């Protein structure tokens, strides 16, 4: 007897293939060069972090994996940089007001809600 699909809790949509690469020594240089609270950066399907990510942090980075794949390698870089410039021009923060980051933070919120 097999369990029916309806008896299982609903899971989020499948994520594209990705790889988390944990490199502890990245913490200090990245926090100095990128952001003081830097944890991870996603480049294409690779998520580079200085420590393992929890479910909420991974949701943020997986949003970036999807964005990279939707926009293409060069397209994502161009779009992300243009969005950072727009945010700054509008008087906002290049990172916090960047729509790619806003979307990734929304994924964090959703993951927190699922986690309870």
Residue pairs with C-beta under 8 A, 6 or more apart in sequence:
12 110
12 114
15 62
15 65
15 66
16 45
16 62
16 65
16 66
16 69
17 45
18 45
18 46
18 47
18 61
18 62
18 65
19 45
19 46
19 47
20 47
20 49
20 52
20 53
20 58
20 61
21 46
21 47
21 48
21 49
22 49
22 50
22 51
22 52
23 48
23 49
23 50
24 50
24 51
25 50
26 48
26 49
26 50
27 38
27 50
27 51
30 38
30 41
30 50
31 37
31 38
34 41
35 95
38 50
39 49
39 50
39 51
39 53
39 57
40 47
40 48
40 49
40 50
40 53
40 57
40 60
40 61
41 47
41 48
41 49
42 48
42 61
42 64
42 65
42 68
43 68
44 65
44 68
44 69
44 73
45 65
45 68
45 69
47 53
47 58
47 61
47 62
47 64
47 65
49 57
49 61
53 61
55 111
55 115
56 108
56 111
56 112
56 115
57 108
58 111
59 107
59 108
59 110
59 111
60 104
60 105
60 107
60 108
61 104
62 107
63 103
63 104
63 106
63 107
64 100
64 104
67 76
67 80
67 100
67 103
67 104
68 76
70 76
71 79
79 100
80 98
80 100
83 98
83 99
83 100
84 94
84 95
84 98
85 94
87 93
87 94
87 95
87 96
87 97
87 98
88 94
90 97
95 101
